[in-house]
Amino acid sequence: MKYTTLGRSGAVVSAHALGTMTFGAETPPGTAHRQLDVFTEAGGTFVETADVYAGGESERIIGDWLAKKPAGQRDRVFLASKGRFPVGVEPRDSGLSRRHLSRALDASLRRLGRDHIDLYQVHAWDPLTPLEESMGFLEDAVRSGRISYAGLSNFTGWQIALAASTAKGRFPLISMQPQYNLLVREVEWEIVPACRATGLGVLPWSPLGGGWLTGKYRRDERPTGATRLGEDPNRGVEAYDLRSAEERTWRTLAAVEAVAAQRGVSMSRVALAWLHTRPGVASIVLGARTVEQLQDNLGAIEVALGDDEIALLDAASDPGAAPYPYGAAGLEQRSRTVD
Ligand SMILES: NC(=O)c1ccc[n+]([C@@H]2O[C@H](COP(=O)([O-])OP(=O)(O)OC[C@H]3O[C@@H](n4cnc5c(N)ncnc54)[C@H](OP(=O)(O)O)[C@@H]3O)[C@@H](O)[C@H]2O)c1
């Protein structure tokens, strides 16, 4: 395992975080506990969840595991959760209001069996709540000791800049979690630069594009069986029809497959190793249904891609920004040298 400080803070975390969105959903509690054992035995310290995962089950499963561990092992875990979306049946019980976040954080702490969370992230922007109100809640949560650090998720560039300037000097806002992988690189245009400029560590979610970058989905075959899209081809941003309609998907998968074959490693490891090379990335939020998948993915830390391999992957996955504002013309306008 490798370690890094998260954002502009002294918090040391493992360069792989264990994402737990599958816990209590496609991953039963026993397997989830084995994943936590395997991850921590490999040196992993950063465990990431959200109140909304499996309606709170993910947090409960982590809480049960923590309760069974001796204090020394428990204390090594850097625990992150998120709040914003409705967990119960009341759809209006959501957002980044002081009231909702306070109740959501209390409920997360109860399910996790802790009086404190290391990193509490707002799961997405809320257009109804003034940002001052949400940031004021995070400041108070840090002061009261309920959380050590705060983070963002799914914010756009201007939202990141606004949040960071509101938090500056008041409380440690240290990270941002966007979807980021070889199939979703548009975040490099505005979101990643905003994080780097404001000192937020980037925590990529869905680093394998929901499983696509393992090579398990085929152009000539709709997914079936016990895979994410086999169980629900229309699921989320990784829906089969959406991604398979993009030529870039197949071009990128062919490049990942070529690098993997040449090295004799899995496609997952190549895709994750590429993310490790990207500027601003602090820790990658891994996802796995099984212990074997997790073990495969953890091995990515040992894969150091060469410049030629990175160039091949970069070219195949390039989302192709129009010349202005994010392409060549815009870059030219924003460039300046001293000579
Ligand atoms: N902030 C947010 O809004 C947000 C959103 C989504 C996720 N997240 C976080 O990010 C974490 C990771 O997201 P993700 O689960 O979408 O990540 P991902 O790595 O893109 O996809 C994980 C899925 O791919 C398949 N897989 C993973 N490794 C594999 C391997 N080595 N071989 C074959 N199949 C493999 C498994 O699905 P199947 O076996 O079922 O095909 C697994 O559940 C989540 O747990 C969560 O903590 C955050």
The ligand as an SDF file (V2000), in Angstrom:
LIG
                    3D

 48 52  0  0  0  0  0  0  0  0999 V2000
  -19.8280   10.1100   -4.4470 N   0  0  0  0  0  0  0  0  0  0  0  0
  -20.6490    9.4590   -5.2250 C   0  0  0  0  0  0  0  0  0  0  0  0
  -21.6380   10.0100   -5.7130 O   0  0  0  0  0  0  0  0  0  0  0  0
  -20.3590    8.0160   -5.5250 C   0  0  0  0  0  0  0  0  0  0  0  0
  -21.0810    7.3670   -6.5500 C   0  0  0  0  0  0  0  0  0  0  0  0
  -20.7760    6.0390   -6.8070 C   0  0  0  0  0  0  0  0  0  0  0  0
  -19.7970    5.3860   -6.0580 C   0  0  0  0  0  0  0  0  0  0  0  0
  -19.1390    6.0430   -5.0630 N   0  0  0  0  0  0  0  0  0  0  0  0
  -18.0960    5.3730   -4.2500 C   0  0  0  0  0  0  0  0  0  0  0  0
  -17.1540    4.7830   -5.1130 O   0  0  0  0  0  0  0  0  0  0  0  0
  -17.0310    3.4050   -4.8250 C   0  0  0  0  0  0  0  0  0  0  0  0
  -16.6840    2.6660   -6.0810 C   0  0  0  0  0  0  0  0  0  0  0  0
  -17.6850    2.8660   -7.0740 O   0  0  0  0  0  0  0  0  0  0  0  0
  -18.0620    1.6700   -8.0410 P   0  0  0  0  0  0  0  0  0  0  0  0
  -18.5180    0.4930   -7.2460 O   0  0  0  0  0  0  0  0  0  0  0  0
  -18.9670    2.2070   -9.0680 O   0  0  0  0  0  0  0  0  0  0  0  0
  -16.5950    1.3560   -8.6220 O   0  0  0  0  0  0  0  0  0  0  0  0
  -16.0830    0.6300   -9.9350 P   0  0  0  0  0  0  0  0  0  0  0  0
  -14.7310    0.1250   -9.5900 O   0  0  0  0  0  0  0  0  0  0  0  0
  -16.2010    1.4980  -11.1210 O   0  0  0  0  0  0  0  0  0  0  0  0
  -17.0840   -0.6050  -10.1340 O   0  0  0  0  0  0  0  0  0  0  0  0
  -17.0980   -1.6190   -9.1940 C   0  0  0  0  0  0  0  0  0  0  0  0
  -17.8320   -2.8260   -9.7600 C   0  0  0  0  0  0  0  0  0  0  0  0
  -17.1160   -3.3510  -10.8840 O   0  0  0  0  0  0  0  0  0  0  0  0
  -17.0250   -4.7690  -10.7810 C   0  0  0  0  0  0  0  0  0  0  0  0
  -15.6110   -5.0840  -10.4900 N   0  0  0  0  0  0  0  0  0  0  0  0
  -14.7670   -4.3950   -9.6660 C   0  0  0  0  0  0  0  0  0  0  0  0
  -13.5360   -4.9410   -9.6870 N   0  0  0  0  0  0  0  0  0  0  0  0
  -13.5770   -5.9770  -10.5350 C   0  0  0  0  0  0  0  0  0  0  0  0
  -12.6080   -6.9130  -10.9830 C   0  0  0  0  0  0  0  0  0  0  0  0
  -11.3570   -6.8620  -10.5480 N   0  0  0  0  0  0  0  0  0  0  0  0
  -12.9990   -7.8630  -11.8710 N   0  0  0  0  0  0  0  0  0  0  0  0
  -14.2810   -7.9110  -12.3210 C   0  0  0  0  0  0  0  0  0  0  0  0
  -15.2470   -7.0550  -11.9310 N   0  0  0  0  0  0  0  0  0  0  0  0
  -14.9080   -6.0860  -11.0520 C   0  0  0  0  0  0  0  0  0  0  0  0
  -17.9670   -5.1670   -9.6480 C   0  0  0  0  0  0  0  0  0  0  0  0
  -19.2760   -5.2270  -10.1560 O   0  0  0  0  0  0  0  0  0  0  0  0
  -20.0000   -6.5730  -10.6770 P   0  0  0  0  0  0  0  0  0  0  0  0
  -19.2080   -7.7650  -10.2420 O   0  0  0  0  0  0  0  0  0  0  0  0
  -21.3330   -6.5080  -10.0560 O   0  0  0  0  0  0  0  0  0  0  0  0
  -20.0490   -6.4220  -12.1620 O   0  0  0  0  0  0  0  0  0  0  0  0
  -17.8750   -3.9520   -8.7480 C   0  0  0  0  0  0  0  0  0  0  0  0
  -18.9560   -3.8220   -7.8620 O   0  0  0  0  0  0  0  0  0  0  0  0
  -18.3710    3.0320   -4.1710 C   0  0  0  0  0  0  0  0  0  0  0  0
  -18.2920    1.8800   -3.3650 O   0  0  0  0  0  0  0  0  0  0  0  0
  -18.6630    4.2550   -3.3740 C   0  0  0  0  0  0  0  0  0  0  0  0
  -17.9610    4.2250   -2.1500 O   0  0  0  0  0  0  0  0  0  0  0  0
  -19.4030    7.3450   -4.7940 C   0  0  0  0  0  0  0  0  0  0  0  0
  1  2  1  0
  2  3  2  0
  2  4  1  0
  4  5  1  0
  4 48  2  0
  5  6  2  0
  6  7  1  0
  7  8  2  0
  8  9  1  0
  8 48  1  0
  9 10  1  0
  9 46  1  0
 10 11  1  0
 11 12  1  0
 11 44  1  0
 12 13  1  0
 13 14  1  0
 14 15  2  0
 14 16  1  0
 14 17  1  0
 17 18  1  0
 18 19  2  0
 18 20  1  0
 18 21  1  0
 21 22  1  0
 22 23  1  0
 23 24  1  0
 23 42  1  0
 24 25  1  0
 25 26  1  0
 25 36  1  0
 26 27  1  0
 26 35  1  0
 27 28  2  0
 28 29  1  0
 29 30  1  0
 29 35  2  0
 30 31  1  0
 30 32  2  0
 32 33  1  0
 33 34  2  0
 34 35  1  0
 36 37  1  0
 36 42  1  0
 37 38  1  0
 38 39  2  0
 38 40  1  0
 38 41  1  0
 42 43  1  0
 44 45  1  0
 44 46  1  0
 46 47  1  0
M  CHG  2   8   1  16  -1
M  END
$$$$
